[in-house]
Amino acid sequence: MWFVQAAYFVAAVLFILGLKRMSSPKTARGGFYVAGIGMVIAVVATFFLPGVGGVTNIILILVALALGGVISWVSGKRVSITAMPQMVALYNGMGGGAAAAIAAHALTVGGGHGTSEVVVGVVGALIGAISFSGSLVAFAKLQGWMTAWRFPLQNYANAIVLAAMAVFAALAIVYGNSGILIVFFLVALALGVLVTVPVGGADMPVMISLYNAMTGLAVGFEGYVFGNPAMIVAGMIVGAAGTLLTVLMAKGMNRSVTNVLFAGFGETAVGGEVEGEMKPIEVNDAAAMMAYANHVIIAPGYGMAVAQAQHKLWEFVKLLGEHGVKVSFAIHPVAGRMPGHMNVLLAEAGVPYDKIHDLEEINEEFATADVALVIGANDVVNPAARDNKTSPIYGMPILNVDRAENVICCKRGKGRGFSGIENELFFRDNTRMLYGDAQESMSRLIQAVKAY
């Protein structure tokens, strides 16, 4: 029907416009609404497709939409910002699983598909199944239910499973019987688990982004099988955006995607011991240092998100502004374990966008700053990545906070970062440690600055 295809075209345009608006924090909220409207149009149009079925099918679709909508609404409202990577991983897995299930239906009872559709459907099923099982493992790791596990000849075992999957994929294309497809899906699911299990926790955000791209590709391929342009466009957009994000995140950690998949870095790498000791600072001394500074640069991280300290931090920044202090925010591409994580938190607290700067924009300014305030960041400010060739994170771009005249690190205790590597910044001569929960520390700093 022409109006269904027209609706799909409108939906595709809205998806693209929504993604474009998501490229800036100023327009991101509107981008979500635009893309959401596109999805509503695509879903409604689907009810008018020929062959959707009778009343029973429509009731089943409505029930599924209602259940999915309620579950996602409740979970979206309840999930904390620090658990967002886990939620993204879980939803990625659901998308991959849905694409694989659609392919299974098309290859078994769908019928009427030519050779090209069958080949593309099998490839989509393969990608979707790997994304499903791999994303579930990633979720379990980020949730703290699993740790990286690696066995001897891991990569060889993965290669054997990959070869077996290719064989069963070819058999599924040629013969297409249910028994072969079941084995094919089981092998694909096993490969997703085997590839993800050895990857360390520090690399999980890259894996999630990669599985996001794979889910998009799987959906796009299944859209081709069914001749659904909305699925094709939406899937290709997610696939392209996810691939770009994966490359950018890997680059931000000075890692290649193949290195993430096959090196097993991140869970067991702890680095060497660092000479020196961490030097604490009292709240009043830290407050005085910043209240009388000319320029303070703040580097937030995951610890700030955990403590939900962004609102108190912004209150503190406004107080410094009243004292004539210039304050800037420096954001690392993977700070908070997700791109844009810190930007969202700061925007939520009301921090103006012109105060928030990416690594490339502000890194040279640290050398002229009086104070660099690090709140909950660890690996992304570790000078070992720049100076220590023996460090596992050597070469990873970092915020050059150590080059400020003074550095104050707000930290709960003396533990190591997410990658398990000791942070050399904490032991530098110009660094002082302000121990305690980030929100409580900000509250105490606010009271101290008010006294000046």
C-alpha positions as a Markdown table, in Angstrom:
| # | Residue | x | y | z |
|---|---|---|---|---|
| 1 | Met | 0.0 | 0.0 | 0.0 |
| 2 | Trp | 1.4 | 3.4 | -1.0 |
| 3 | Phe | 0.6 | 5.2 | 2.2 |
| 4 | Val | 2.4 | 2.5 | 4.2 |
| 5 | Gln | 5.6 | 3.1 | 2.1 |
| 6 | Ala | 5.1 | 6.8 | 2.5 |
| 7 | Ala | 4.8 | 6.5 | 6.3 |
| 8 | Tyr | 8.0 | 4.5 | 6.3 |
| 9 | Phe | 9.7 | 7.2 | 4.3 |
| 10 | Val | 8.6 | 9.8 | 6.7 |
| 11 | Ala | 9.8 | 7.7 | 9.6 |
| 12 | Ala | 13.2 | 7.2 | 8.0 |
| 13 | Val | 13.6 | 11.0 | 7.5 |
| 14 | Leu | 12.6 | 11.5 | 11.2 |
| 15 | Phe | 15.2 | 9.0 | 12.3 |
| 16 | Ile | 17.9 | 10.8 | 10.4 |
| 17 | Leu | 16.8 | 14.2 | 11.7 |
| 18 | Gly | 16.6 | 12.9 | 15.2 |
| 19 | Leu | 20.1 | 11.5 | 15.1 |
| 20 | Lys | 21.4 | 14.8 | 13.7 |
| 21 | Arg | 19.9 | 16.7 | 16.6 |
| 22 | Met | 21.4 | 14.2 | 19.1 |
| 23 | Ser | 24.9 | 15.4 | 18.0 |
| 24 | Ser | 24.7 | 18.4 | 20.3 |
| 25 | Pro | 23.6 | 18.6 | 24.0 |
| 26 | Lys | 21.5 | 21.6 | 23.2 |
| 27 | Thr | 19.3 | 19.8 | 20.8 |
| 28 | Ala | 19.6 | 16.2 | 22.0 |
| 29 | Arg | 16.3 | 16.1 | 23.9 |
| 30 | Gly | 14.5 | 17.3 | 20.8 |
| 31 | Gly | 16.3 | 14.7 | 18.8 |
| 32 | Phe | 14.9 | 11.9 | 21.0 |
| 33 | Tyr | 11.4 | 13.2 | 20.5 |
| 34 | Val | 11.8 | 13.5 | 16.7 |
| 35 | Ala | 13.2 | 10.0 | 16.4 |
| 36 | Gly | 10.5 | 8.7 | 18.8 |
| 37 | Ile | 7.7 | 10.2 | 16.6 |
| 38 | Gly | 9.3 | 8.4 | 13.6 |
| 39 | Met | 9.2 | 5.1 | 15.4 |
| 40 | Val | 5.5 | 5.6 | 16.4 |
| 41 | Ile | 4.7 | 6.3 | 12.7 |
| 42 | Ala | 6.6 | 3.2 | 11.6 |
| 43 | Val | 4.9 | 1.0 | 14.2 |
| 44 | Val | 1.4 | 2.3 | 13.3 |
| 45 | Ala | 2.0 | 1.9 | 9.6 |
| 46 | Thr | 3.0 | -1.8 | 10.1 |
| 47 | Phe | -0.6 | -2.6 | 11.2 |
| 48 | Phe | -1.7 | -1.7 | 7.6 |
| 49 | Leu | 0.7 | -4.0 | 5.8 |
| 50 | Pro | -0.8 | -6.8 | 3.7 |
| 51 | Gly | -0.5 | -10.1 | 5.5 |
| 52 | Val | -0.2 | -8.8 | 9.0 |
| 53 | Gly | -2.9 | -11.3 | 9.9 |
| 54 | Gly | -6.2 | -11.4 | 11.6 |
| 55 | Val | -7.4 | -10.3 | 15.0 |
| 56 | Thr | -5.3 | -12.8 | 16.9 |
| 57 | Asn | -2.1 | -11.4 | 15.4 |
| 58 | Ile | -3.1 | -7.8 | 16.1 |
| 59 | Ile | -3.9 | -8.6 | 19.7 |
| 60 | Leu | -0.6 | -10.3 | 20.1 |
| 61 | Ile | 1.2 | -7.3 | 18.7 |
| 62 | Leu | -0.7 | -4.9 | 21.0 |
| 63 | Val | 0.1 | -7.1 | 24.0 |
| 64 | Ala | 3.8 | -7.2 | 23.1 |
| 65 | Leu | 3.8 | -3.4 | 22.7 |
| 66 | Ala | 2.1 | -2.9 | 26.0 |
| 67 | Leu | 4.4 | -5.2 | 27.9 |
| 68 | Gly | 7.5 | -3.8 | 26.3 |
| 69 | Gly | 6.4 | -0.2 | 26.8 |
| 70 | Val | 5.6 | -0.7 | 30.5 |
| 71 | Ile | 8.8 | -2.6 | 31.2 |
| 72 | Ser | 11.0 | -0.1 | 29.4 |
| 73 | Trp | 9.2 | 2.9 | 31.0 |
| 74 | Val | 9.6 | 1.6 | 34.5 |
| 75 | Ser | 13.2 | 0.4 | 34.1 |
| 76 | Gly | 14.1 | 3.7 | 32.4 |
| 77 | Lys | 12.7 | 5.7 | 35.2 |
| 78 | Arg | 14.4 | 3.6 | 37.9 |
| 79 | Val | 17.8 | 3.0 | 36.4 |
| 80 | Ser | 20.5 | 5.3 | 37.8 |
| 81 | Ile | 22.8 | 7.2 | 35.5 |
| 82 | Thr | 25.7 | 5.1 | 36.6 |
| 83 | Ala | 24.0 | 1.9 | 35.5 |
| 84 | Met | 23.2 | 3.3 | 32.0 |
| 85 | Pro | 26.0 | 1.2 | 30.3 |
| 86 | Gln | 24.4 | -1.9 | 31.7 |
| 87 | Met | 21.0 | -0.9 | 30.5 |
| 88 | Val | 22.3 | 0.0 | 27.0 |
| 89 | Ala | 24.0 | -3.5 | 26.9 |
| 90 | Leu | 20.8 | -5.2 | 27.9 |
| 91 | Tyr | 18.7 | -3.3 | 25.3 |
| 92 | Asn | 21.3 | -4.0 | 22.6 |
| 93 | Gly | 21.0 | -7.7 | 23.4 |
| 94 | Met | 17.2 | -7.5 | 23.1 |
| 95 | Gly | 17.5 | -5.8 | 19.7 |
| 96 | Gly | 20.0 | -8.4 | 18.5 |
| 97 | Gly | 17.8 | -11.2 | 19.8 |
| 98 | Ala | 14.7 | -9.8 | 18.1 |
| 99 | Ala | 16.5 | -9.6 | 14.8 |
| 100 | Ala | 17.7 | -13.2 | 15.1 |
| 101 | Ala | 14.2 | -14.3 | 16.0 |
| 102 | Ile | 12.7 | -12.5 | 13.0 |
| 103 | Ala | 15.3 | -14.2 | 10.8 |
| 104 | Ala | 14.5 | -17.6 | 12.3 |
| 105 | His | 10.8 | -17.1 | 11.4 |
| 106 | Ala | 11.7 | -15.9 | 7.9 |
| 107 | Leu | 14.0 | -18.9 | 7.2 |
| 108 | Thr | 11.6 | -21.5 | 8.6 |
| 109 | Val | 8.0 | -20.5 | 8.0 |
| 110 | Gly | 8.2 | -17.2 | 6.2 |
| 111 | Gly | 8.8 | -18.8 | 2.7 |
| 112 | Gly | 8.8 | -17.0 | -0.6 |
| 113 | His | 12.3 | -15.6 | -0.3 |
| 114 | Gly | 14.9 | -15.6 | -3.1 |
| 115 | Thr | 18.5 | -16.7 | -2.7 |
| 116 | Ser | 19.7 | -13.2 | -1.9 |
| 117 | Glu | 17.1 | -12.7 | 0.8 |
| 118 | Val | 18.0 | -16.1 | 2.4 |
| 119 | Val | 21.7 | -15.2 | 2.4 |
| 120 | Val | 21.2 | -11.8 | 3.9 |
| 121 | Gly | 18.7 | -13.3 | 6.4 |
| 122 | Val | 21.3 | -15.9 | 7.6 |
| 123 | Val | 23.9 | -13.2 | 7.9 |
| 124 | Gly | 21.5 | -11.0 | 9.9 |
| 125 | Ala | 20.6 | -14.0 | 12.1 |
| 126 | Leu | 24.3 | -14.7 | 12.7 |
| 127 | Ile | 25.1 | -11.1 | 13.7 |
| 128 | Gly | 21.9 | -10.7 | 15.8 |
| 129 | Ala | 22.6 | -13.9 | 17.8 |
| 130 | Ile | 26.2 | -13.0 | 18.5 |
| 131 | Ser | 25.0 | -9.5 | 19.6 |
| 132 | Phe | 22.4 | -11.0 | 21.8 |
| 133 | Ser | 24.6 | -13.4 | 23.8 |
| 134 | Gly | 27.6 | -11.1 | 23.8 |
| 135 | Ser | 25.5 | -8.2 | 25.1 |
| 136 | Leu | 24.1 | -10.3 | 28.0 |
| 137 | Val | 27.7 | -11.2 | 29.0 |
| 138 | Ala | 28.6 | -7.5 | 28.8 |
| 139 | Phe | 25.7 | -6.6 | 31.0 |
| 140 | Ala | 26.6 | -9.3 | 33.6 |
| 141 | Lys | 30.2 | -7.9 | 33.7 |
| 142 | Leu | 29.2 | -4.3 | 34.1 |
| 143 | Gln | 26.7 | -5.3 | 36.8 |
| 144 | Gly | 29.5 | -7.1 | 38.7 |
| 145 | Trp | 28.1 | -10.6 | 38.3 |
| 146 | Met | 31.0 | -11.8 | 36.2 |
| 147 | Thr | 34.7 | -11.1 | 35.8 |
| 148 | Ala | 36.9 | -11.7 | 32.7 |
| 149 | Trp | 37.8 | -15.3 | 32.2 |
| 150 | Arg | 40.3 | -16.6 | 29.8 |
| 151 | Phe | 41.4 | -20.2 | 29.1 |
| 152 | Pro | 44.4 | -21.6 | 27.2 |
| 153 | Leu | 44.2 | -21.3 | 23.4 |
| 154 | Gln | 41.1 | -19.1 | 23.7 |
| 155 | Asn | 41.5 | -17.4 | 20.3 |
| 156 | Tyr | 42.0 | -20.8 | 18.6 |
| 157 | Ala | 38.8 | -22.1 | 20.2 |
| 158 | Asn | 37.0 | -19.0 | 19.0 |
| 159 | Ala | 38.3 | -19.6 | 15.5 |
| 160 | Ile | 37.1 | -23.2 | 15.5 |
| 161 | Val | 33.6 | -22.1 | 16.6 |
| 162 | Leu | 33.6 | -19.3 | 14.0 |
| 163 | Ala | 34.5 | -21.9 | 11.3 |
| 164 | Ala | 31.7 | -24.2 | 12.5 |
| 165 | Met | 29.3 | -21.3 | 12.4 |
| 166 | Ala | 30.3 | -20.6 | 8.8 |
| 167 | Val | 29.7 | -24.2 | 7.9 |
| 168 | Phe | 26.2 | -24.3 | 9.5 |
| 169 | Ala | 25.4 | -20.9 | 7.9 |
| 170 | Ala | 26.2 | -22.3 | 4.5 |
| 171 | Leu | 24.1 | -25.5 | 5.2 |
| 172 | Ala | 21.2 | -23.3 | 6.4 |
| 173 | Ile | 21.3 | -21.3 | 3.2 |
| 174 | Val | 21.4 | -24.4 | 1.0 |
| 175 | Tyr | 19.0 | -26.7 | 2.9 |
| 176 | Gly | 17.2 | -24.4 | 5.4 |
| 177 | Asn | 15.7 | -27.2 | 7.6 |
| 178 | Ser | 14.9 | -26.5 | 11.2 |
| 179 | Gly | 17.5 | -28.9 | 12.7 |
| 180 | Ile | 20.4 | -27.2 | 10.9 |
| 181 | Leu | 19.1 | -23.7 | 11.9 |
| 182 | Ile | 18.9 | -24.7 | 15.5 |
| 183 | Val | 22.5 | -25.8 | 15.6 |
| 184 | Phe | 23.5 | -22.7 | 13.6 |
| 185 | Phe | 21.9 | -20.4 | 16.2 |
| 186 | Leu | 23.4 | -22.4 | 19.1 |
| 187 | Val | 26.9 | -22.0 | 17.6 |
| 188 | Ala | 26.3 | -18.3 | 17.0 |
| 189 | Leu | 25.2 | -17.8 | 20.5 |
| 190 | Ala | 28.2 | -19.7 | 21.8 |
| 191 | Leu | 30.5 | -17.5 | 19.8 |
| 192 | Gly | 29.0 | -14.3 | 21.3 |
| 193 | Val | 29.7 | -15.7 | 24.8 |
| 194 | Leu | 33.2 | -16.9 | 24.0 |
| 195 | Val | 34.3 | -13.6 | 22.4 |
| 196 | Thr | 33.0 | -11.5 | 25.2 |
| 197 | Val | 34.0 | -13.6 | 28.3 |
| 198 | Pro | 37.7 | -12.8 | 28.1 |
| 199 | Val | 37.3 | -9.0 | 27.6 |
| 200 | Gly | 38.2 | -7.0 | 30.6 |
| 201 | Gly | 35.9 | -4.6 | 32.4 |
| 202 | Ala | 37.7 | -1.5 | 31.2 |
| 203 | Asp | 37.0 | -2.5 | 27.6 |
| 204 | Met | 33.3 | -3.3 | 28.1 |
| 205 | Pro | 32.1 | 0.1 | 26.8 |
| 206 | Val | 33.8 | -0.5 | 23.5 |
| 207 | Met | 32.2 | -4.0 | 23.3 |
| 208 | Ile | 28.8 | -2.5 | 24.0 |
| 209 | Ser | 29.2 | 0.0 | 21.2 |
| 210 | Leu | 30.4 | -2.7 | 18.9 |
| 211 | Tyr | 27.3 | -4.9 | 19.7 |
| 212 | Asn | 25.1 | -1.8 | 19.2 |
| 213 | Ala | 26.5 | -1.5 | 15.7 |
| 214 | Met | 26.0 | -5.3 | 15.1 |
| 215 | Thr | 22.4 | -5.1 | 16.3 |
| 216 | Gly | 21.7 | -2.2 | 13.8 |
| 217 | Leu | 23.2 | -4.2 | 11.0 |
| 218 | Ala | 21.1 | -7.3 | 11.9 |
| 219 | Val | 17.9 | -5.2 | 11.9 |
| 220 | Gly | 18.9 | -3.6 | 8.5 |
| 221 | Phe | 19.5 | -7.0 | 6.9 |
| 222 | Glu | 16.2 | -8.4 | 8.1 |
| 223 | Gly | 14.5 | -5.3 | 6.8 |
| 224 | Tyr | 16.0 | -6.2 | 3.4 |
| 225 | Val | 14.6 | -9.7 | 3.7 |
| 226 | Phe | 11.1 | -8.4 | 4.4 |
| 227 | Gly | 11.3 | -5.4 | 2.0 |
| 228 | Asn | 10.8 | -3.0 | 5.0 |
| 229 | Pro | 12.5 | 0.3 | 4.3 |
| 230 | Ala | 12.0 | 1.6 | 7.8 |
| 231 | Met | 13.9 | -1.3 | 9.2 |
| 232 | Ile | 16.6 | -0.9 | 6.6 |
| 233 | Val | 17.2 | 2.8 | 7.2 |
| 234 | Ala | 16.9 | 2.5 | 11.0 |
| 235 | Gly | 19.2 | -0.5 | 11.1 |
| 236 | Met | 21.8 | 1.1 | 8.9 |
| 237 | Ile | 21.8 | 4.3 | 10.9 |
| 238 | Val | 22.3 | 2.4 | 14.1 |
| 239 | Gly | 25.0 | 0.3 | 12.4 |
| 240 | Ala | 26.9 | 3.3 | 11.0 |
| 241 | Ala | 26.6 | 5.3 | 14.2 |
| 242 | Gly | 27.6 | 2.4 | 16.4 |
| 243 | Thr | 30.6 | 1.6 | 14.2 |
| 244 | Leu | 31.8 | 5.2 | 14.3 |
| 245 | Leu | 31.3 | 5.4 | 18.1 |
| 246 | Thr | 33.2 | 2.1 | 18.5 |
| 247 | Val | 36.2 | 3.5 | 16.5 |
| 248 | Leu | 36.1 | 6.8 | 18.4 |
| 249 | Met | 36.0 | 5.0 | 21.8 |
| 250 | Ala | 38.8 | 2.7 | 20.9 |
| 251 | Lys | 40.8 | 5.6 | 19.7 |
| 252 | Gly | 40.0 | 7.5 | 22.9 |
| 253 | Met | 41.6 | 4.6 | 24.8 |
| 254 | Asn | 44.5 | 4.2 | 22.2 |
| 255 | Arg | 43.2 | 0.7 | 21.5 |
| 256 | Ser | 42.2 | -1.1 | 18.3 |
| 257 | Val | 39.0 | -3.1 | 18.2 |
| 258 | Thr | 40.9 | -6.3 | 17.4 |
| 259 | Asn | 43.1 | -5.6 | 20.5 |
| 260 | Val | 40.0 | -5.3 | 22.6 |
| 261 | Leu | 38.6 | -8.5 | 21.3 |
| 262 | Phe | 41.7 | -10.7 | 21.4 |
| 263 | Ala | 44.2 | -9.2 | 24.0 |
| 264 | Gly | 42.2 | -9.7 | 27.2 |
| 265 | Phe | 43.3 | -6.4 | 28.5 |
| 266 | Gly | 41.6 | -4.6 | 31.4 |
| 267 | Glu | 40.7 | -7.1 | 34.1 |
| 268 | Thr | 44.0 | -8.4 | 35.2 |
| 269 | Ala | 46.3 | -5.6 | 34.2 |
| 270 | Val | 47.3 | -3.8 | 37.4 |
| 271 | Gly | 50.5 | -2.0 | 36.4 |
| 272 | Gly | 53.6 | -1.6 | 38.6 |
| 273 | Glu | 53.9 | 0.1 | 41.9 |
| 274 | Val | 54.4 | 3.9 | 42.0 |
| 275 | Glu | 57.0 | 5.5 | 44.1 |
| 276 | Gly | 56.0 | 8.2 | 46.6 |
| 277 | Glu | 52.9 | 8.7 | 48.7 |
| 278 | Met | 49.5 | 10.3 | 48.4 |
| 279 | Lys | 49.3 | 13.6 | 50.2 |
| 280 | Pro | 45.9 | 14.5 | 51.8 |
| 281 | Ile | 44.6 | 18.1 | 52.0 |
| 282 | Glu | 42.0 | 19.6 | 54.3 |
| 283 | Val | 38.8 | 21.0 | 53.0 |
| 284 | Asn | 39.5 | 24.6 | 54.2 |
| 285 | Asp | 42.9 | 24.5 | 52.4 |
| 286 | Ala | 41.4 | 23.2 | 49.2 |
| 287 | Ala | 38.7 | 25.8 | 49.3 |
| 288 | Ala | 41.2 | 28.7 | 49.9 |
| 289 | Met | 43.4 | 27.4 | 47.0 |
| 290 | Met | 40.5 | 27.6 | 44.6 |
| 291 | Ala | 38.7 | 30.7 | 46.0 |
| 292 | Tyr | 41.9 | 32.8 | 45.4 |
| 293 | Ala | 42.8 | 31.2 | 42.0 |
| 294 | Asn | 42.5 | 32.9 | 38.6 |
| 295 | His | 41.5 | 29.8 | 36.6 |
| 296 | Val | 40.2 | 26.4 | 37.8 |
| 297 | Ile | 39.7 | 23.5 | 35.5 |
| 298 | Ile | 37.4 | 20.7 | 36.7 |
| 299 | Ala | 37.8 | 17.1 | 35.3 |
| 300 | Pro | 34.7 | 15.0 | 36.3 |
| 301 | Gly | 34.5 | 11.2 | 36.1 |
| 302 | Tyr | 32.5 | 8.1 | 37.1 |
| 303 | Gly | 33.0 | 8.8 | 40.8 |
| 304 | Met | 31.0 | 12.1 | 40.4 |
| 305 | Ala | 28.2 | 10.2 | 38.7 |
| 306 | Val | 28.1 | 7.6 | 41.5 |
| 307 | Ala | 27.9 | 10.3 | 44.2 |
| 308 | Gln | 25.4 | 12.3 | 42.1 |
| 309 | Ala | 27.5 | 15.3 | 43.0 |
| 310 | Gln | 26.9 | 17.4 | 39.8 |
| 311 | His | 24.3 | 19.7 | 41.4 |
| 312 | Lys | 26.6 | 20.5 | 44.4 |
| 313 | Leu | 29.5 | 20.9 | 42.0 |
| 314 | Trp | 27.6 | 23.5 | 40.0 |
| 315 | Glu | 26.7 | 25.4 | 43.2 |
| 316 | Phe | 30.4 | 25.4 | 44.1 |
| 317 | Val | 31.4 | 26.6 | 40.7 |
| 318 | Lys | 28.9 | 29.5 | 40.9 |
| 319 | Leu | 30.4 | 30.5 | 44.3 |
| 320 | Leu | 33.9 | 30.5 | 42.7 |
| 321 | Gly | 32.5 | 32.7 | 39.9 |
| 322 | Glu | 31.4 | 35.2 | 42.5 |
| 323 | His | 35.0 | 35.4 | 43.7 |
| 324 | Gly | 36.1 | 36.2 | 40.2 |
| 325 | Val | 37.5 | 32.8 | 39.4 |
| 326 | Lys | 37.3 | 31.5 | 35.8 |
| 327 | Val | 36.0 | 27.9 | 35.9 |
| 328 | Ser | 36.1 | 25.4 | 33.0 |
| 329 | Phe | 35.1 | 21.8 | 32.7 |
| 330 | Ala | 37.3 | 19.3 | 30.8 |
| 331 | Ile | 35.6 | 16.2 | 29.4 |
| 332 | His | 37.5 | 13.1 | 28.3 |
| 333 | Pro | 35.8 | 11.1 | 25.5 |
| 334 | Val | 35.3 | 8.0 | 27.7 |
| 335 | Ala | 34.9 | 9.7 | 31.1 |
| 336 | Gly | 32.2 | 8.0 | 33.0 |
| 337 | Arg | 32.5 | 4.8 | 30.9 |
| 338 | Met | 30.2 | 6.2 | 28.2 |
| 339 | Pro | 30.7 | 9.0 | 25.6 |
| 340 | Gly | 28.6 | 12.0 | 26.6 |
| 341 | His | 28.0 | 10.7 | 30.2 |
| 342 | Met | 29.6 | 13.7 | 31.9 |
| 343 | Asn | 28.0 | 16.1 | 29.4 |
| 344 | Val | 24.6 | 14.8 | 30.3 |
| 345 | Leu | 25.2 | 15.0 | 34.1 |
| 346 | Leu | 26.5 | 18.6 | 33.9 |
| 347 | Ala | 23.7 | 19.7 | 31.6 |
| 348 | Glu | 21.3 | 18.2 | 34.1 |
| 349 | Ala | 22.8 | 20.3 | 36.8 |
| 350 | Gly | 22.5 | 23.5 | 34.7 |
| 351 | Val | 26.1 | 24.0 | 33.7 |
| 352 | Pro | 26.2 | 26.3 | 30.6 |
| 353 | Tyr | 27.5 | 24.6 | 27.5 |
| 354 | Asp | 30.2 | 27.2 | 26.9 |
| 355 | Lys | 31.9 | 26.1 | 30.1 |
| 356 | Ile | 32.2 | 22.4 | 28.9 |
| 357 | His | 35.1 | 21.6 | 26.7 |
| 358 | Asp | 36.4 | 18.4 | 25.1 |
| 359 | Leu | 39.9 | 17.1 | 25.6 |
| 360 | Glu | 41.2 | 18.6 | 22.3 |
| 361 | Glu | 39.8 | 22.0 | 23.1 |
| 362 | Ile | 41.2 | 22.4 | 26.7 |
| 363 | Asn | 44.2 | 20.2 | 27.1 |
| 364 | Glu | 46.7 | 23.0 | 26.4 |
| 365 | Glu | 45.0 | 25.2 | 29.1 |
| 366 | Phe | 46.0 | 23.0 | 32.0 |
| 367 | Ala | 49.6 | 24.4 | 31.9 |
| 368 | Thr | 48.2 | 27.9 | 32.7 |
| 369 | Ala | 45.6 | 26.8 | 35.2 |
| 370 | Asp | 46.1 | 27.6 | 38.9 |
| 371 | Val | 44.2 | 24.5 | 40.1 |
| 372 | Ala | 42.9 | 21.3 | 38.4 |
| 373 | Leu | 40.1 | 19.7 | 40.4 |
| 374 | Val | 39.6 | 16.0 | 39.6 |
| 375 | Ile | 36.3 | 14.6 | 40.8 |
| 376 | Gly | 36.0 | 10.9 | 40.6 |
| 377 | Ala | 38.1 | 10.5 | 37.4 |
| 378 | Asn | 41.0 | 8.1 | 37.4 |
| 379 | Asp | 42.3 | 6.4 | 34.3 |
| 380 | Val | 41.5 | 9.3 | 32.0 |
| 381 | Val | 43.8 | 11.6 | 34.0 |
| 382 | Asn | 46.7 | 9.1 | 34.6 |
| 383 | Pro | 50.0 | 10.6 | 33.4 |
| 384 | Ala | 51.3 | 7.0 | 32.9 |
| 385 | Ala | 49.3 | 6.9 | 29.7 |
| 386 | Arg | 51.6 | 9.7 | 28.4 |
| 387 | Asp | 54.9 | 9.1 | 30.2 |
| 388 | Asn | 55.3 | 5.4 | 31.2 |
| 389 | Lys | 55.9 | 3.1 | 28.2 |
| 390 | Thr | 55.5 | 0.0 | 30.5 |
| 391 | Ser | 52.0 | 1.0 | 31.5 |
| 392 | Pro | 49.1 | -1.1 | 30.0 |
| 393 | Ile | 47.4 | 2.2 | 29.1 |
| 394 | Tyr | 50.4 | 3.9 | 27.5 |
| 395 | Gly | 49.4 | 5.9 | 24.5 |
| 396 | Met | 45.8 | 6.5 | 25.6 |
| 397 | Pro | 44.9 | 10.2 | 25.3 |
| 398 | Ile | 44.4 | 11.8 | 28.7 |
| 399 | Leu | 43.5 | 15.1 | 30.3 |
| 400 | Asn | 46.8 | 16.8 | 31.2 |
| 401 | Val | 45.6 | 17.8 | 34.7 |
| 402 | Asp | 49.1 | 17.0 | 36.1 |
| 403 | Arg | 50.4 | 20.1 | 34.3 |
| 404 | Ala | 48.3 | 22.5 | 36.3 |
| 405 | Glu | 50.1 | 24.4 | 39.1 |
| 406 | Asn | 48.1 | 22.6 | 41.7 |
| 407 | Val | 46.0 | 19.4 | 41.5 |
| 408 | Ile | 43.2 | 18.4 | 43.9 |
| 409 | Cys | 41.8 | 15.0 | 43.5 |
| 410 | Cys | 38.4 | 14.3 | 45.2 |
| 411 | Lys | 38.3 | 10.5 | 45.8 |
| 412 | Arg | 36.6 | 8.1 | 48.2 |
| 413 | Gly | 39.8 | 6.2 | 49.1 |
| 414 | Lys | 43.1 | 4.9 | 47.9 |
| 415 | Gly | 41.7 | 2.3 | 45.5 |
| 416 | Arg | 42.7 | 2.0 | 41.8 |
| 417 | Gly | 40.6 | 2.9 | 38.8 |
| 418 | Phe | 38.2 | 0.8 | 36.7 |
| 419 | Ser | 41.1 | -0.8 | 34.8 |
| 420 | Gly | 42.9 | -1.7 | 38.0 |
| 421 | Ile | 46.0 | 0.4 | 37.2 |
| 422 | Glu | 47.6 | 2.6 | 39.8 |
| 423 | Asn | 47.2 | 6.3 | 39.0 |
| 424 | Glu | 50.6 | 8.1 | 39.0 |
| 425 | Leu | 48.8 | 11.5 | 39.2 |
| 426 | Phe | 47.9 | 10.8 | 42.9 |
| 427 | Phe | 51.6 | 10.6 | 43.8 |
| 428 | Arg | 52.8 | 13.8 | 42.0 |
| 429 | Asp | 54.4 | 16.6 | 44.1 |
| 430 | Asn | 51.7 | 19.1 | 43.0 |
| 431 | Thr | 48.8 | 16.8 | 43.8 |
| 432 | Arg | 46.8 | 16.7 | 47.0 |
| 433 | Met | 44.0 | 14.2 | 47.8 |
| 434 | Leu | 40.7 | 15.3 | 49.2 |
| 435 | Tyr | 39.2 | 12.1 | 50.5 |
| 436 | Gly | 35.5 | 11.4 | 50.9 |
| 437 | Asp | 32.2 | 11.0 | 49.0 |
| 438 | Ala | 32.2 | 13.6 | 46.1 |
| 439 | Gln | 28.8 | 15.1 | 47.1 |
| 440 | Glu | 29.8 | 15.4 | 50.7 |
| 441 | Ser | 33.1 | 17.0 | 49.8 |
| 442 | Met | 31.4 | 19.5 | 47.5 |
| 443 | Ser | 29.0 | 20.4 | 50.3 |
| 444 | Arg | 32.0 | 21.0 | 52.7 |
| 445 | Leu | 33.8 | 23.0 | 50.0 |
| 446 | Ile | 30.8 | 25.2 | 49.5 |
| 447 | Gln | 30.6 | 26.0 | 53.2 |
| 448 | Ala | 34.3 | 26.7 | 53.3 |
| 449 | Val | 34.3 | 29.1 | 50.3 |
| 450 | Lys | 31.3 | 31.0 | 51.8 |
| 451 | Ala | 33.6 | 32.0 | 54.6 |
| 452 | Tyr | 35.9 | 33.9 | 52.3 |
